[in-house]
Amino acid sequence: MYPEQLTAPMKADLVSAGFANIETPEAVESLLNEKGTVLLVVNSVCGCAAGSARPGVKMAVQNSSVKPDKLATVFAGVDAAATQKAREFMLPYPPSSPSIALFKDGQVAHVVERHHIEGRTPDMIAAHLQGVFEEFCK
């Protein structure tokens, strides 16, 4: 587990952009069992989360005319039980931090895994996610 003083600003980065901070497995299950679309970010302390994933996902949401119904985040290494529950919903994709998943009516529709984030710019991630929103969120 990471100390809260380290992770609080990283959580706040997404929360300030409209993402619900999900900290319990029950809250994950409730959210992902609803109808509609949910963009869920598995947040992380790593450099690719700070340099690419968080900025890219925020740009995608801010600059897209088509968006998921709900935005949420769990924090790997902090909210362990919530992250584990989110990863159960993301199967068959392996655990990945950071990662970005779009759910539609409780089913995983698209996942951006860490290896799709590393080495990519926030603009590239945003453009990719905007295409995903166009496909699944209309």
N, CA, C and O atoms as CSV, one atom per row, in Angstrom:
chain,resi,resn,atom,element,x,y,z
A,1,MET,N,N,0.833,-1.177,0.000
A,1,MET,CA,C,0.000,0.000,0.000
A,1,MET,C,C,0.886,1.251,0.000
A,1,MET,O,O,1.912,1.318,0.676
A,2,TYR,N,N,0.457,2.206,-0.763
A,2,TYR,CA,C,1.184,3.465,-0.837
A,2,TYR,C,C,0.624,4.447,0.188
A,2,TYR,O,O,-0.563,4.400,0.509
A,3,PRO,N,N,1.473,5.335,0.701
A,3,PRO,CA,C,0.977,6.322,1.661
A,3,PRO,C,C,0.015,7.313,1.004
A,3,PRO,O,O,0.196,7.713,-0.146
A,4,GLU,N,N,-1.017,7.701,1.771
A,4,GLU,CA,C,-2.054,8.583,1.240
A,4,GLU,C,C,-1.495,9.918,0.772
A,4,GLU,O,O,-1.971,10.465,-0.223
A,5,GLN,N,N,-0.498,10.454,1.464
A,5,GLN,CA,C,0.055,11.742,1.053
A,5,GLN,C,C,0.710,11.663,-0.326
A,5,GLN,O,O,0.836,12.681,-1.007
A,6,LEU,N,N,1.124,10.478,-0.741
A,6,LEU,CA,C,1.685,10.292,-2.081
A,6,LEU,C,C,0.582,10.161,-3.128
A,6,LEU,O,O,0.676,10.739,-4.211
A,7,THR,N,N,-0.452,9.408,-2.805
A,7,THR,CA,C,-1.469,9.088,-3.805
A,7,THR,C,C,-2.631,10.073,-3.881
A,7,THR,O,O,-3.324,10.128,-4.897
A,8,ALA,N,N,-2.852,10.840,-2.838
A,8,ALA,CA,C,-3.996,11.775,-2.827
A,8,ALA,C,C,-4.002,12.700,-4.041
A,8,ALA,O,O,-5.056,12.864,-4.655
A,9,PRO,N,N,-2.873,13.316,-4.419
A,9,PRO,CA,C,-2.900,14.180,-5.609
A,9,PRO,C,C,-3.183,13.411,-6.900
A,9,PRO,O,O,-3.773,13.959,-7.831
A,10,MET,N,N,-2.768,12.150,-6.960
A,10,MET,CA,C,-3.002,11.336,-8.148
A,10,MET,C,C,-4.477,10.964,-8.257
A,10,MET,O,O,-5.031,10.925,-9.356
A,11,LYS,N,N,-5.110,10.693,-7.125
A,11,LYS,CA,C,-6.561,10.456,-7.110
A,11,LYS,C,C,-7.297,11.728,-7.502
A,11,LYS,O,O,-8.214,11.706,-8.323
A,12,ALA,N,N,-6.877,12.843,-6.897
A,12,ALA,CA,C,-7.541,14.129,-7.132
A,12,ALA,C,C,-7.457,14.544,-8.596
A,12,ALA,O,O,-8.341,15.239,-9.098
A,13,ASP,N,N,-6.407,14.123,-9.276
A,13,ASP,CA,C,-6.233,14.465,-10.694
A,13,ASP,C,C,-7.439,13.996,-11.512
A,13,ASP,O,O,-7.933,14.735,-12.364
A,14,LEU,N,N,-7.911,12.781,-11.261
A,14,LEU,CA,C,-9.069,12.266,-11.990
A,14,LEU,C,C,-10.388,12.719,-11.373
A,14,LEU,O,O,-11.341,13.012,-12.095
A,15,VAL,N,N,-10.448,12.777,-10.060
A,15,VAL,CA,C,-11.682,13.209,-9.394
A,15,VAL,C,C,-12.040,14.632,-9.821
A,15,VAL,O,O,-13.211,14.937,-10.047
A,16,SER,N,N,-11.041,15.498,-9.930
A,16,SER,CA,C,-11.306,16.882,-10.334
A,16,SER,C,C,-11.796,16.973,-11.782
A,16,SER,O,O,-12.353,17.992,-12.191
A,17,ALA,N,N,-11.588,15.914,-12.546
A,17,ALA,CA,C,-12.059,15.863,-13.937
A,17,ALA,C,C,-13.407,15.148,-14.053
A,17,ALA,O,O,-13.875,14.874,-15.159
A,18,GLY,N,N,-14.032,14.845,-12.904
A,18,GLY,CA,C,-15.370,14.254,-12.933
A,18,GLY,C,C,-15.439,12.757,-12.694
A,18,GLY,O,O,-16.515,12.170,-12.808
A,19,PHE,N,N,-14.328,12.127,-12.369
A,19,PHE,CA,C,-14.309,10.691,-12.114
A,19,PHE,C,C,-14.687,10.414,-10.657
A,19,PHE,O,O,-14.173,11.061,-9.744
A,20,ALA,N,N,-15.577,9.464,-10.448
A,20,ALA,CA,C,-15.928,9.038,-9.092
A,20,ALA,C,C,-14.804,8.164,-8.566
A,20,ALA,O,O,-14.355,7.249,-9.257
A,21,ASN,N,N,-14.344,8.434,-7.354
A,21,ASN,CA,C,-13.312,7.630,-6.719
A,21,ASN,C,C,-13.986,6.456,-6.020
A,21,ASN,O,O,-14.697,6.644,-5.033
A,22,ILE,N,N,-13.765,5.251,-6.525
A,22,ILE,CA,C,-14.404,4.047,-6.010
A,22,ILE,C,C,-13.409,3.314,-5.113
A,22,ILE,O,O,-12.307,2.971,-5.542
A,23,GLU,N,N,-13.811,3.078,-3.855
A,23,GLU,CA,C,-12.866,2.512,-2.889
A,23,GLU,C,C,-13.270,1.157,-2.320
A,23,GLU,O,O,-12.512,0.563,-1.552
A,24,THR,N,N,-14.450,0.657,-2.682
A,24,THR,CA,C,-14.888,-0.633,-2.130
A,24,THR,C,C,-15.339,-1.562,-3.252
A,24,THR,O,O,-15.789,-1.105,-4.303
A,25,PRO,N,N,-15.216,-2.867,-3.024
A,25,PRO,CA,C,-15.688,-3.812,-4.035
A,25,PRO,C,C,-17.198,-3.710,-4.252
A,25,PRO,O,O,-17.678,-3.909,-5.368
A,26,GLU,N,N,-17.936,-3.407,-3.207
A,26,GLU,CA,C,-19.384,-3.273,-3.333
A,26,GLU,C,C,-19.749,-2.105,-4.248
A,26,GLU,O,O,-20.683,-2.204,-5.045
A,27,ALA,N,N,-19.015,-1.006,-4.132
A,27,ALA,CA,C,-19.269,0.156,-4.985
A,27,ALA,C,C,-18.914,-0.144,-6.436
A,27,ALA,O,O,-19.605,0.307,-7.349
A,28,VAL,N,N,-17.836,-0.907,-6.657
A,28,VAL,CA,C,-17.464,-1.314,-8.021
A,28,VAL,C,C,-18.573,-2.171,-8.616
A,28,VAL,O,O,-19.024,-1.932,-9.736
A,29,GLU,N,N,-19.005,-3.166,-7.858
A,29,GLU,CA,C,-20.046,-4.080,-8.347
A,29,GLU,C,C,-21.338,-3.330,-8.654
A,29,GLU,O,O,-21.960,-3.565,-9.690
A,30,SER,N,N,-21.738,-2.446,-7.778
A,30,SER,CA,C,-22.950,-1.666,-7.992
A,30,SER,C,C,-22.847,-0.828,-9.261
A,30,SER,O,O,-23.770,-0.814,-10.075
A,31,LEU,N,N,-21.740,-0.140,-9.426
A,31,LEU,CA,C,-21.530,0.712,-10.596
A,31,LEU,C,C,-21.532,-0.090,-11.889
A,31,LEU,O,O,-22.190,0.288,-12.858
A,32,LEU,N,N,-20.798,-1.195,-11.905
A,32,LEU,CA,C,-20.631,-1.940,-13.151
A,32,LEU,C,C,-21.809,-2.851,-13.475
A,32,LEU,O,O,-21.870,-3.415,-14.568
A,33,ASN,N,N,-22.728,-3.001,-12.556
A,33,ASN,CA,C,-23.937,-3.777,-12.842
A,33,ASN,C,C,-25.081,-2.910,-13.354
A,33,ASN,O,O,-26.164,-3.421,-13.638
A,34,GLU,N,N,-24.851,-1.606,-13.476
A,34,GLU,CA,C,-25.875,-0.698,-13.987
A,34,GLU,C,C,-25.912,-0.729,-15.515
A,34,GLU,O,O,-24.944,-1.110,-16.173
A,35,LYS,N,N,-27.047,-0.322,-16.051
A,35,LYS,CA,C,-27.172,-0.155,-17.506
A,35,LYS,C,C,-26.420,1.096,-17.924
A,35,LYS,O,O,-26.253,2.025,-17.134
A,36,GLY,N,N,-25.970,1.115,-19.166
A,36,GLY,CA,C,-25.262,2.274,-19.687
A,36,GLY,C,C,-23.777,2.010,-19.817
A,36,GLY,O,O,-23.317,0.874,-19.697
A,37,THR,N,N,-23.037,3.076,-20.063
A,37,THR,CA,C,-21.597,2.956,-20.267
A,37,THR,C,C,-20.833,3.578,-19.098
A,37,THR,O,O,-21.221,4.612,-18.554
A,38,VAL,N,N,-19.743,2.918,-18.735
A,38,VAL,CA,C,-18.881,3.373,-17.643
A,38,VAL,C,C,-17.439,3.294,-18.123
A,38,VAL,O,O,-16.993,2.254,-18.607
A,39,LEU,N,N,-16.718,4.393,-17.987
A,39,LEU,CA,C,-15.278,4.405,-18.230
A,39,LEU,C,C,-14.606,4.275,-16.875
A,39,LEU,O,O,-14.784,5.129,-16.006
A,40,LEU,N,N,-13.839,3.215,-16.692
A,40,LEU,CA,C,-13.169,2.938,-15.422
A,40,LEU,C,C,-11.672,2.962,-15.631
A,40,LEU,O,O,-11.144,2.231,-16.469
A,41,VAL,N,N,-10.983,3.803,-14.869
A,41,VAL,CA,C,-9.528,3.898,-14.931
A,41,VAL,C,C,-8.947,3.209,-13.704
A,41,VAL,O,O,-9.301,3.538,-12.571
A,42,VAL,N,N,-8.055,2.253,-13.934
A,42,VAL,CA,C,-7.270,1.682,-12.852
A,42,VAL,C,C,-6.043,2.569,-12.744
A,42,VAL,O,O,-5.104,2.460,-13.532
A,43,ASN,N,N,-6.068,3.447,-11.754
A,43,ASN,CA,C,-5.023,4.441,-11.551
A,43,ASN,C,C,-3.795,3.787,-10.916
A,43,ASN,O,O,-3.885,2.710,-10.328
A,44,SER,N,N,-2.653,4.453,-11.045
A,44,SER,CA,C,-1.404,3.897,-10.570
A,44,SER,C,C,-0.415,5.021,-10.279
A,44,SER,O,O,-0.578,6.148,-10.747
A,45,VAL,N,N,0.616,4.693,-9.496
A,45,VAL,CA,C,1.653,5.676,-9.189
A,45,VAL,C,C,2.747,5.722,-10.254
A,45,VAL,O,O,3.629,6.578,-10.184
A,46,CYS,N,N,2.712,4.845,-11.212
A,46,CYS,CA,C,3.805,4.749,-12.181
A,46,CYS,C,C,3.863,5.967,-13.111
A,46,CYS,O,O,2.915,6.744,-13.222
A,47,GLY,N,N,4.984,6.093,-13.754
A,47,GLY,CA,C,5.200,7.221,-14.659
A,47,GLY,C,C,4.271,7.245,-15.845
A,47,GLY,O,O,3.877,8.323,-16.290
A,48,CYS,N,N,3.904,6.081,-16.378
A,48,CYS,CA,C,3.016,6.093,-17.548
A,48,CYS,C,C,1.596,6.484,-17.164
A,48,CYS,O,O,0.843,6.957,-18.015
A,49,ALA,N,N,1.210,6.298,-15.902
A,49,ALA,CA,C,-0.091,6.792,-15.450
A,49,ALA,C,C,-0.071,8.316,-15.398
A,49,ALA,O,O,-1.009,8.976,-15.845
A,50,ALA,N,N,1.006,8.863,-14.847
A,50,ALA,CA,C,1.123,10.319,-14.706
A,50,ALA,C,C,1.369,11.004,-16.043
A,50,ALA,O,O,0.811,12.068,-16.310
A,51,GLY,N,N,2.201,10.401,-16.883
A,51,GLY,CA,C,2.601,11.062,-18.120
A,51,GLY,C,C,1.683,10.830,-19.295
A,51,GLY,O,O,1.640,11.647,-20.216
A,52,SER,N,N,0.938,9.720,-19.284
A,52,SER,CA,C,0.120,9.385,-20.452
A,52,SER,C,C,-1.328,9.047,-20.114
A,52,SER,O,O,-2.249,9.628,-20.688
A,53,ALA,N,N,-1.539,8.112,-19.187
A,53,ALA,CA,C,-2.897,7.604,-18.952
A,53,ALA,C,C,-3.833,8.684,-18.414
A,53,ALA,O,O,-4.868,8.964,-19.019
A,54,ARG,N,N,-3.477,9.291,-17.283
A,54,ARG,CA,C,-4.387,10.291,-16.708
A,54,ARG,C,C,-4.584,11.486,-17.634
A,54,ARG,O,O,-5.725,11.890,-17.859
A,55,PRO,N,N,-3.509,12.070,-18.183
A,55,PRO,CA,C,-3.744,13.193,-19.105
A,55,PRO,C,C,-4.541,12.783,-20.343
A,55,PRO,O,O,-5.391,13.542,-20.810
A,56,GLY,N,N,-4.277,11.604,-20.872
A,56,GLY,CA,C,-4.973,11.145,-22.068
A,56,GLY,C,C,-6.450,10.903,-21.838
A,56,GLY,O,O,-7.282,11.278,-22.664
A,57,VAL,N,N,-6.778,10.281,-20.723
A,57,VAL,CA,C,-8.186,9.996,-20.440
A,57,VAL,C,C,-8.938,11.292,-20.160
A,57,VAL,O,O,-10.092,11.434,-20.563
A,58,LYS,N,N,-8.303,12.231,-19.480
A,58,LYS,CA,C,-8.962,13.521,-19.230
A,58,LYS,C,C,-9.191,14.276,-20.537
A,58,LYS,O,O,-10.257,14.861,-20.732
A,59,MET,N,N,-8.215,14.270,-21.425
A,59,MET,CA,C,-8.384,14.941,-22.724
A,59,MET,C,C,-9.510,14.284,-23.517
A,59,MET,O,O,-10.308,14.975,-24.149
A,60,ALA,N,N,-9.577,12.974,-23.489
A,60,ALA,CA,C,-10.621,12.263,-24.236
A,60,ALA,C,C,-12.005,12.676,-23.749
A,60,ALA,O,O,-12.895,12.948,-24.555
A,61,VAL,N,N,-12.182,12.722,-22.453
A,61,VAL,CA,C,-13.484,13.056,-21.883
A,61,VAL,C,C,-13.823,14.530,-22.130
A,61,VAL,O,O,-14.964,14.864,-22.449
A,62,GLN,N,N,-12.836,15.401,-21.982
A,62,GLN,CA,C,-13.079,16.835,-22.137
A,62,GLN,C,C,-13.337,17.229,-23.584
A,62,GLN,O,O,-14.060,18.192,-23.840
A,63,ASN,N,N,-12.760,16.504,-24.528
A,63,ASN,CA,C,-12.806,16.926,-25.925
A,63,ASN,C,C,-13.708,16.080,-26.811
A,63,ASN,O,O,-13.692,16.241,-28.031
A,64,SER,N,N,-14.484,15.195,-26.234
A,64,SER,CA,C,-15.336,14.317,-27.028
A,64,SER,C,C,-16.799,14.737,-26.898
A,64,SER,O,O,-17.277,15.039,-25.805
A,65,SER,N,N,-17.492,14.749,-28.020
A,65,SER,CA,C,-18.924,15.054,-27.975
A,65,SER,C,C,-19.730,13.825,-27.543
A,65,SER,O,O,-20.848,13.961,-27.045
A,66,VAL,N,N,-19.176,12.648,-27.727
A,66,VAL,CA,C,-19.798,11.396,-27.291
A,66,VAL,C,C,-18.979,10.883,-26.116
A,66,VAL,O,O,-17.771,10.677,-26.234
A,67,LYS,N,N,-19.643,10.678,-24.982
A,67,LYS,CA,C,-18.930,10.292,-23.765
A,67,LYS,C,C,-19.654,9.158,-23.056
A,67,LYS,O,O,-20.847,8.940,-23.263
A,68,PRO,N,N,-18.913,8.437,-22.212
A,68,PRO,CA,C,-19.570,7.429,-21.370
A,68,PRO,C,C,-20.553,8.091,-20.409
A,68,PRO,O,O,-20.417,9.267,-20.073
A,69,ASP,N,N,-21.544,7.317,-19.975
A,69,ASP,CA,C,-22.529,7.829,-19.027
A,69,ASP,C,C,-21.898,8.157,-17.676
A,69,ASP,O,O,-22.267,9.138,-17.030
A,70,LYS,N,N,-20.948,7.330,-17.258
A,70,LYS,CA,C,-20.306,7.515,-15.957
A,70,LYS,C,C,-18.802,7.340,-16.078
A,70,LYS,O,O,-18.303,6.594,-16.921
A,71,LEU,N,N,-18.097,8.052,-15.206
A,71,LEU,CA,C,-16.640,7.991,-15.130
A,71,LEU,C,C,-16.268,7.568,-13.721
A,71,LEU,O,O,-16.829,8.074,-12.749
A,72,ALA,N,N,-15.321,6.639,-13.604
A,72,ALA,CA,C,-14.926,6.171,-12.274
A,72,ALA,C,C,-13.462,5.750,-12.292
A,72,ALA,O,O,-12.872,5.521,-13.348
A,73,THR,N,N,-12.895,5.656,-11.099
A,73,THR,CA,C,-11.516,5.216,-10.973
A,73,THR,C,C,-11.324,4.425,-9.681
A,73,THR,O,O,-11.941,4.718,-8.657
A,74,VAL,N,N,-10.472,3.437,-9.751
A,74,VAL,CA,C,-9.964,2.711,-8.588
A,74,VAL,C,C,-8.456,2.894,-8.610
A,74,VAL,O,O,-7.875,3.148,-9.665
A,75,PHE,N,N,-7.818,2.768,-7.454
A,75,PHE,CA,C,-6.376,3.007,-7.388
A,75,PHE,C,C,-5.661,1.725,-6.986
A,75,PHE,O,O,-5.795,1.251,-5.858
A,76,ALA,N,N,-4.897,1.170,-7.931
A,76,ALA,CA,C,-4.114,-0.043,-7.667
A,76,ALA,C,C,-3.066,0.261,-6.598
A,76,ALA,O,O,-2.431,1.316,-6.625
A,77,GLY,N,N,-2.891,-0.655,-5.671
A,77,GLY,CA,C,-1.908,-0.462,-4.614
A,77,GLY,C,C,-2.421,0.389,-3.468
A,77,GLY,O,O,-1.709,0.607,-2.488
A,78,VAL,N,N,-3.648,0.871,-3.579
A,78,VAL,CA,C,-4.261,1.664,-2.509
A,78,VAL,C,C,-5.599,1.035,-2.136
A,78,VAL,O,O,-5.806,0.609,-1.000
A,79,ASP,N,N,-6.495,0.986,-3.104
A,79,ASP,CA,C,-7.824,0.408,-2.886
A,79,ASP,C,C,-7.813,-1.021,-3.437
A,79,ASP,O,O,-8.423,-1.313,-4.465
A,80,ALA,N,N,-7.103,-1.898,-2.727
A,80,ALA,CA,C,-6.822,-3.239,-3.243
A,80,ALA,C,C,-8.083,-4.046,-3.527
A,80,ALA,O,O,-8.183,-4.661,-4.588
A,81,ALA,N,N,-9.035,-4.061,-2.620
A,81,ALA,CA,C,-10.237,-4.881,-2.812
A,81,ALA,C,C,-11.086,-4.339,-3.962
A,81,ALA,O,O,-11.631,-5.113,-4.748
A,82,ALA,N,N,-11.199,-3.019,-4.061
A,82,ALA,CA,C,-11.956,-2.419,-5.163
A,82,ALA,C,C,-11.274,-2.702,-6.496
A,82,ALA,O,O,-11.938,-3.006,-7.487
A,83,THR,N,N,-9.957,-2.602,-6.517
A,83,THR,CA,C,-9.208,-2.871,-7.752
A,83,THR,C,C,-9.369,-4.326,-8.161
A,83,THR,O,O,-9.539,-4.624,-9.343
A,84,GLN,N,N,-9.319,-5.230,-7.199
A,84,GLN,CA,C,-9.506,-6.651,-7.495
A,84,GLN,C,C,-10.882,-6.910,-8.095
A,84,GLN,O,O,-11.009,-7.666,-9.059
A,85,LYS,N,N,-11.912,-6.285,-7.528
A,85,LYS,CA,C,-13.269,-6.472,-8.055
A,85,LYS,C,C,-13.362,-5.917,-9.478
A,85,LYS,O,O,-13.966,-6.543,-10.349
A,86,ALA,N,N,-12.769,-4.753,-9.715
A,86,ALA,CA,C,-12.771,-4.177,-11.066
A,86,ALA,C,C,-12.079,-5.122,-12.046
A,86,ALA,O,O,-12.540,-5.301,-13.173
A,87,ARG,N,N,-10.992,-5.714,-11.620
A,87,ARG,CA,C,-10.253,-6.633,-12.499
A,87,ARG,C,C,-11.057,-7.892,-12.795
A,87,ARG,O,O,-10.911,-8.477,-13.868
A,88,GLU,N,N,-11.895,-8.313,-11.867
A,88,GLU,CA,C,-12.776,-9.452,-12.134
A,88,GLU,C,C,-13.734,-9.113,-13.273
A,88,GLU,O,O,-13.997,-9.953,-14.134
A,89,PHE,N,N,-14.247,-7.903,-13.282
A,89,PHE,CA,C,-15.138,-7.469,-14.360
A,89,PHE,C,C,-14.386,-7.333,-15.677
A,89,PHE,O,O,-14.991,-7.424,-16.744
A,90,MET,N,N,-13.076,-7.115,-15.617
A,90,MET,CA,C,-12.279,-6.902,-16.823
A,90,MET,C,C,-11.778,-8.204,-17.456
A,90,MET,O,O,-11.152,-8.169,-18.516
A,91,LEU,N,N,-12.040,-9.333,-16.830
A,91,LEU,CA,C,-11.611,-10.606,-17.406
A,91,LEU,C,C,-12.212,-10.777,-18.792
A,91,LEU,O,O,-13.362,-10.391,-19.000
A,92,PRO,N,N,-11.494,-11.329,-19.732
A,92,PRO,CA,C,-10.291,-12.134,-19.618
A,92,PRO,C,C,-8.987,-11.341,-19.706
A,92,PRO,O,O,-7.915,-11.935,-19.825
A,93,TYR,N,N,-9.060,-10.037,-19.652
A,93,TYR,CA,C,-7.833,-9.237,-19.698
A,93,TYR,C,C,-7.067,-9.426,-18.390
A,93,TYR,O,O,-7.670,-9.436,-17.316
A,94,PRO,N,N,-5.735,-9.577,-18.470
A,94,PRO,CA,C,-4.947,-9.758,-17.251
A,94,PRO,C,C,-4.846,-8.448,-16.467
A,94,PRO,O,O,-5.050,-7.370,-17.026
A,95,PRO,N,N,-4.532,-8.543,-15.168
A,95,PRO,CA,C,-4.353,-7.334,-14.363
A,95,PRO,C,C,-3.299,-6.419,-14.983
A,95,PRO,O,O,-2.245,-6.870,-15.430
A,96,SER,N,N,-3.605,-5.144,-14.999
A,96,SER,CA,C,-2.735,-4.166,-15.626
A,96,SER,C,C,-2.933,-2.827,-14.929
A,96,SER,O,O,-4.060,-2.359,-14.765
A,97,SER,N,N,-1.833,-2.220,-14.524
A,97,SER,CA,C,-1.894,-0.903,-13.887
A,97,SER,C,C,-0.849,-0.007,-14.529
A,97,SER,O,O,0.335,-0.344,-14.536
A,98,PRO,N,N,-1.262,1.111,-15.061
A,98,PRO,CA,C,-2.627,1.570,-15.192
A,98,PRO,C,C,-3.334,0.826,-16.325
A,98,PRO,O,O,-2.708,0.141,-17.134
A,99,SER,N,N,-4.641,0.983,-16.354
A,99,SER,CA,C,-5.438,0.491,-17.475
A,99,SER,C,C,-6.726,1.297,-17.522
A,99,SER,O,O,-7.104,1.963,-16.558
A,100,ILE,N,N,-7.381,1.220,-18.656
A,100,ILE,CA,C,-8.608,1.979,-18.883
A,100,ILE,C,C,-9.602,1.012,-19.513
A,100,ILE,O,O,-9.308,0.378,-20.527
A,101,ALA,N,N,-10.777,0.904,-18.908
A,101,ALA,CA,C,-11.775,-0.031,-19.435
A,101,ALA,C,C,-13.101,0.688,-19.660
A,101,ALA,O,O,-13.531,1.513,-18.854
A,102,LEU,N,N,-13.722,0.354,-20.763
A,102,LEU,CA,C,-15.071,0.846,-21.029
A,102,LEU,C,C,-16.027,-0.337,-20.887
A,102,LEU,O,O,-15.832,-1.387,-21.499
A,103,PHE,N,N,-17.050,-0.149,-20.080
A,103,PHE,CA,C,-18.080,-1.158,-19.870
A,103,PHE,C,C,-19.383,-0.666,-20.470
A,103,PHE,O,O,-19.705,0.521,-20.404
A,104,LYS,N,N,-20.126,-1.590,-21.053
A,104,LYS,CA,C,-21.451,-1.267,-21.580
A,104,LYS,C,C,-22.423,-2.286,-21.008
A,104,LYS,O,O,-22.285,-3.491,-21.223
A,105,ASP,N,N,-23.399,-1.783,-20.282
A,105,ASP,CA,C,-24.404,-2.636,-19.640
A,105,ASP,C,C,-23.762,-3.754,-18.823
A,105,ASP,O,O,-24.202,-4.903,-18.868
A,106,GLY,N,N,-22.709,-3.398,-18.072
A,106,GLY,CA,C,-22.055,-4.332,-17.171
A,106,GLY,C,C,-21.045,-5.263,-17.797
A,106,GLY,O,O,-20.430,-6.068,-17.097
A,107,GLN,N,N,-20.860,-5.172,-19.108
A,107,GLN,CA,C,-19.909,-6.046,-19.800
A,107,GLN,C,C,-18.719,-5.233,-20.299
A,107,GLN,O,O,-18.876,-4.103,-20.762
A,108,VAL,N,N,-17.546,-5.809,-20.201
A,108,VAL,CA,C,-16.361,-5.109,-20.704
A,108,VAL,C,C,-16.470,-5.009,-22.225
A,108,VAL,O,O,-16.640,-6.016,-22.913
A,109,ALA,N,N,-16.371,-3.796,-22.734
A,109,ALA,CA,C,-16.461,-3.557,-24.176
A,109,ALA,C,C,-15.093,-3.302,-24.787
A,109,ALA,O,O,-14.849,-3.665,-25.937
A,110,HIS,N,N,-14.196,-2.679,-24.022
A,110,HIS,CA,C,-12.871,-2.329,-24.540
A,110,HIS,C,C,-11.935,-2.085,-23.367
A,110,HIS,O,O,-12.331,-1.491,-22.364
A,111,VAL,N,N,-10.697,-2.540,-23.490
A,111,VAL,CA,C,-9.684,-2.319,-22.460
A,111,VAL,C,C,-8.412,-1.800,-23.110
A,111,VAL,O,O,-7.960,-2.307,-24.137
A,112,VAL,N,N,-7.849,-0.780,-22.484
A,112,VAL,CA,C,-6.536,-0.262,-22.860
A,112,VAL,C,C,-5.596,-0.697,-21.738
A,112,VAL,O,O,-5.655,-0.186,-20.620
A,113,GLU,N,N,-4.733,-1.649,-22.064
A,113,GLU,CA,C,-3.817,-2.189,-21.066
A,113,GLU,C,C,-2.544,-1.349,-20.979
A,113,GLU,O,O,-2.275,-0.510,-21.839
A,114,ARG,N,N,-1.773,-1.590,-19.928
A,114,ARG,CA,C,-0.540,-0.833,-19.698
A,114,ARG,C,C,0.367,-0.827,-20.928
A,114,ARG,O,O,0.936,0.207,-21.275
A,115,HIS,N,N,0.502,-1.978,-21.586
A,115,HIS,CA,C,1.402,-2.019,-22.741
A,115,HIS,C,C,0.870,-1.190,-23.913
A,115,HIS,O,O,1.613,-0.895,-24.849
A,116,HIS,N,N,-0.412,-0.813,-23.869
A,116,HIS,CA,C,-0.961,0.098,-24.878
A,116,HIS,C,C,-0.795,1.556,-24.459
A,116,HIS,O,O,-0.998,2.464,-25.265
A,117,ILE,N,N,-0.429,1.776,-23.210
A,117,ILE,CA,C,-0.251,3.123,-22.660
A,117,ILE,C,C,1.215,3.534,-22.714
A,117,ILE,O,O,1.540,4.657,-23.097
A,118,GLU,N,N,2.096,2.616,-22.328
A,118,GLU,CA,C,3.532,2.911,-22.293
A,118,GLU,C,C,4.025,3.356,-23.664
A,118,GLU,O,O,3.735,2.726,-24.681
A,119,GLY,N,N,4.775,4.449,-23.671
A,119,GLY,CA,C,5.375,4.924,-24.911
A,119,GLY,C,C,4.431,5.702,-25.809
A,119,GLY,O,O,4.819,6.118,-26.900
A,120,ARG,N,N,3.199,5.903,-25.366
A,120,ARG,CA,C,2.241,6.671,-26.159
A,120,ARG,C,C,1.982,8.009,-25.491
A,120,ARG,O,O,2.047,8.125,-24.267
A,121,THR,N,N,1.696,8.994,-26.281
A,121,THR,CA,C,1.449,10.327,-25.753
A,121,THR,C,C,0.005,10.438,-25.268
A,121,THR,O,O,-0.845,9.639,-25.664
A,122,PRO,N,N,-0.276,11.418,-24.418
A,122,PRO,CA,C,-1.662,11.648,-24.015
A,122,PRO,C,C,-2.573,11.889,-25.218
A,122,PRO,O,O,-3.718,11.435,-25.223
A,123,ASP,N,N,-2.082,12.597,-26.238
A,123,ASP,CA,C,-2.888,12.843,-27.441
A,123,ASP,C,C,-3.265,11.540,-28.145
A,123,ASP,O,O,-4.388,11.389,-28.624
A,124,MET,N,N,-2.334,10.614,-28.202
A,124,MET,CA,C,-2.604,9.325,-28.846
A,124,MET,C,C,-3.653,8.536,-28.059
A,124,MET,O,O,-4.555,7.935,-28.643
A,125,ILE,N,N,-3.527,8.544,-26.742
A,125,ILE,CA,C,-4.487,7.829,-25.902
A,125,ILE,C,C,-5.860,8.483,-26.014
A,125,ILE,O,O,-6.873,7.792,-26.122
A,126,ALA,N,N,-5.894,9.810,-25.988
A,126,ALA,CA,C,-7.173,10.531,-26.111
A,126,ALA,C,C,-7.848,10.211,-27.444
A,126,ALA,O,O,-9.048,9.937,-27.481
A,127,ALA,N,N,-7.095,10.243,-28.523
A,127,ALA,CA,C,-7.670,9.966,-29.845
A,127,ALA,C,C,-8.222,8.542,-29.901
A,127,ALA,O,O,-9.299,8.307,-30.448
A,128,HIS,N,N,-7.480,7.603,-29.335
A,128,HIS,CA,C,-7.939,6.213,-29.311
A,128,HIS,C,C,-9.247,6.102,-28.523
A,128,HIS,O,O,-10.205,5.482,-28.984
A,129,LEU,N,N,-9.280,6.702,-27.342
A,129,LEU,CA,C,-10.476,6.622,-26.506
A,129,LEU,C,C,-11.670,7.310,-27.156
A,129,LEU,O,O,-12.799,6.839,-27.019
A,130,GLN,N,N,-11.445,8.392,-27.847
A,130,GLN,CA,C,-12.548,9.065,-28.527
A,130,GLN,C,C,-13.171,8.149,-29.585
A,130,GLN,O,O,-14.388,8.147,-29.774
A,131,GLY,N,N,-12.338,7.381,-30.265
A,131,GLY,CA,C,-12.857,6.401,-31.216
A,131,GLY,C,C,-13.665,5.311,-30.514
A,131,GLY,O,O,-14.696,4.870,-31.021
A,132,VAL,N,N,-13.194,4.884,-29.351
A,132,VAL,CA,C,-13.916,3.886,-28.553
A,132,VAL,C,C,-15.261,4.457,-28.113
A,132,VAL,O,O,-16.276,3.764,-28.174
A,133,PHE,N,N,-15.277,5.715,-27.670
A,133,PHE,CA,C,-16.537,6.346,-27.260
A,133,PHE,C,C,-17.523,6.386,-28.449
A,133,PHE,O,O,-18.710,6.100,-28.296
A,134,GLU,N,N,-17.010,6.738,-29.606
A,134,GLU,CA,C,-17.870,6.801,-30.804
A,134,GLU,C,C,-18.493,5.436,-31.102
A,134,GLU,O,O,-19.653,5.348,-31.504
A,135,GLU,N,N,-17.717,4.387,-30.901
A,135,GLU,CA,C,-18.191,3.048,-31.218
A,135,GLU,C,C,-19.193,2.525,-30.196
A,135,GLU,O,O,-20.186,1.905,-30.575
A,136,PHE,N,N,-18.956,2.760,-28.915
A,136,PHE,CA,C,-19.743,2.097,-27.865
A,136,PHE,C,C,-20.693,2.995,-27.075
A,136,PHE,O,O,-21.569,2.480,-26.381
A,137,CYS,N,N,-20.551,4.307,-27.155
A,137,CYS,CA,C,-21.327,5.193,-26.277
A,137,CYS,C,C,-22.471,5.925,-26.968
A,137,CYS,O,O,-23.077,6.811,-26.367
A,138,LYS,N,N,-22.773,5.585,-28.188
A,138,LYS,CA,C,-23.879,6.255,-28.886
A,138,LYS,C,C,-25.197,5.630,-28.529
A,138,LYS,O,O,-26.239,6.062,-29.020
